[in-house]
């Protein structure tokens, strides 16, 4: 798909997600529709239990909706079998987890290239060196996770998500396990990945400072998108969060 075709990179159409059945059923998502444009950083916020993590997992193909449709790079992922879905995720999706999810026996560089290794591919050395330099890991590439700080481990996780040049990166609370100074560094790195590499990114966060780096902030409440803000400062984001939490 080319940039000129005007199609969103990720699209959700009336997505619902129900857990359980009968009187104990929980509706985590209640008809969510959205689109994410190429080269855009979108933040997703909402009170605890609003459905934001469920939405991210469904958009990334890690969970399936109860009803509705999700398209990634023009492909309706709900129609794919498990093997096809795995292939699509490998090609189009990078994921950054809150708790890093690094393999302790591998070096930083080996963790970064793991998605390519699993796919039986070798990294382009120039791109890998450039990426490691960009995320500040050039002098840590031979270190194992236990020898790295939390911020360095998250840099490894971000580089791992970027190494295959995916269509979209999903980041689940990428600063949620870091101190404030390290969080600022990681947020700067994530913004740079959009501005320098053109990396489309969707980030779930509870932090107004994190949401303020986004081009757009979507707010969820009770499984629905209730607000769509353009790029905003932390005070504006916090005001909306406080409003939603008071409902």
Secondary structure, 3 states (H helix, E strand, C coil): CCHHHCCCCEEEEEEEEEECCHHHCEEEEEEEEEEECCCCEEEEEECCCCCHHHHHHHHCCCCCCCEEEEEECCEEHHHCCHHHHHHHHHHHEEEECCCCCCCCCCEHHHHHCHHHHHCCCCCCHHHHHHHHHHCCCCCCCCCEHHHCCHHHHHHHHHHHHHCCCCCEEEEECCCCCCCHHHHHHHHHHHHHHHHHHCCCEEEECCCHHHHCCCCEEEEEECCEEEEEEECCCHHHHHHHHHHHHCC
